[in-house]
C-alpha cells in the first residue's frame, strides 16, 4: 500500500481574528474540525500518516488572521506533507448552495487533487456541484505540496446548514474527501462502518453542536406557536420601532445566526416573543 503524509487543516479557530462563518447557530470552525477528525480516522485506518492543524473545537492556533494562516501552511511545509487538505463551510447571501473545491491557480498537481475530490463531494453529499475552481487563498498558495481547499456546503443556506448540522452529513463530507485523496494517491478505499468511526472524541466534538440544534429547533417551534396564537404588533427590524429594551438581545441573536429574517429580511417578532428571548438570554441559553 502506498504511504503518504497527509496534512488536514480544519479551517478557522475557536476565537481570535480568524473565526469562521455562522449560520443558524452552527459554527464553521466546529464543523470543519468534526469533519477533519472523521477524515483523519479514515486515512489512518488506510495506513496513511496524518497531522492536523486543529483537532478540537476549542483550538485556536493563533489569535491573529495572518498568524493563523501562516501557522497552517508553515506547519505542513515543515512536516514535509505530501498532500494538504483545508476544510471549510461556505457562506454568501443565504440563497447560494452547494459544494466546491479550490486549488491554487497554476498548480497542476493541486488541480489534479481537486478534480479527484470534487466529484466525490457532489456524489456523496448530494449537494449541488459547483465544480472545481482556482484561487490564491493563502493556505493553498504558500504550501509546498499539492493543496486544496474544500467548501463543503453553505452554512448560511438553511438546507445546506441542516445537512452540515447532521452527523450523517459530516460523515459524507469526510468520506468524499477521503475517496478523493485515495484516488489521487492511487490506493484502495478502506472504509469501516459509520458507527465504528463515531469515536468518543467525535462525540465530544459534536456535543456543543447538538446543544445548539436543540436551541434552534425550540426557537423555531416557539416562534411559530406565538405567531399563530398572538395577534399583536409585529416588529420586523432592529430599528427605532423596536423597543429599546429588546434591541441588544435581538441583535445578539441575529449576529449569532439564531434568528434569520425572511426573504425580505423581516424578523416578524411579537413583544411576547422578544420577552421570552430576553429571559432565555439572561439565563445564558444563547451563550455570551
Phi, psi and omega in degrees: 000135179291132180257139179218156175258115186245123180260119179257126182242093173291118189298146171076185186225165177294325182213177179094200186277345185247050171275159187265194181284158178230138176215123178054038179085351181272134184254132180302318184295336176280313182299318183297323178291317182298318176293319181299319179295318177297316180298317178304312182296323177296316183291318178297320178297337178267009176086013180267159177261131188230141171228143181239145174287327178216140176228017178214147180289351178263003182285138169226110185283336175195144181281345180257156180295310181297321179295321180295313180294316182296321179303318186292309182284328177293321179296317179294320180293317180296327181279350183059048180297152176271331182216141179238126181236116176255129186250130183219171168241137182278166174203143180210261188234021182075345182259333179290149182206164176111180183241151178206157182230131183252146168233162181287132181307125179094353181270109181295314181289326176297318178296319179298319178296315180299321181289342173278323185279315189301318178301323178290324177302313181293318184288315184287320185271339185061024172275159178300133183276107179267004171075181178273138181223159177249150180200178180239041176301141186304317186290339176256347179277325186261004177277148182269000183236167175306130187221144176223158174236118184261120173265100191294318180186174182267114184290340180262002172264129191300314181295314177297321180299314180297326176296314181291330181286341184273140179304318181296325178295315179296319179299317180295323176298315180297317179299317181298313180295318179302311181297322178296319178296316179300316178299317181296319182277347181075037179242159181283152175288142175220082184256131171272176179294156180301321182298320181291332181278344179281075184287170177302320180299317180295319179301320179293321182295324184270357183301315181293322178297318179296320179298318180292326177298321178298316179298314181297314181296319180294319178298320179296319179295314182294321179298314181293318180299314182291323179294329182278336187251337186253122175258103185209183177295136179255130179255114185266334187226157176273085182216196184294342178283336178279136180306138183301325182294340183266337190301313183301315181292315181296319177299319179298315181293324176293314181298324181279349180089005178288328179244129176231139178283176176281194183299336178265005179082009182280134182275328177064047184260141171263165178297321180297319180293319179296321178295322178297317179299320181295317178300314179297321180296317179294335178278355176085013184296325185265006180081188183289000000 
